[in-house]
């Protein structure tokens, strides 16, 4: 039983950490192709806020998982943490956005480190309510959740 739990927990944790790292890169605005070319980003391209992205994730999960009444409180606890984390990340990103324009390479690395630490703090807040909800799920809900985490959408995974 412990081995099965490890087989599920480790990949889920790994995926969450990878998503956090990739999100850190997204929020830190690390687009080296523009830096190398010296071009400015188009103002027509709008970045999705963490809050908007989180609301889309919440809607996707809620629609795919059909939570029971017994799971609703666990779901509400998770979505509260998700929303709080998103608000914090938007505030962090906005606060730091202007400063990145004048940063040198070392300052950029330190900024990325701060962003990664912020994501790690958020993951530490997110994992307990997510784990509680995941534990309460039926096998079908767990399967759907695993697929969503592996593929980013509800459907069959193309990975082998």
Secondary structure, 3 states (H helix, E strand, C coil): CHHHHHHHHHHHHHHHHHHHHHHHHHHCCCCHHHHHHCCCCCCCCCCCCHHHHHHHHHHHHHHHHCCCHHHHHHHHHHHHHHHHHHHHHHHHHHHHHHHHHHCCHHHHHHHHHHHHHHHHHHHHHHHHHHHHHHHHCCHHHHHHHHHHHHHCCCCCCCCC
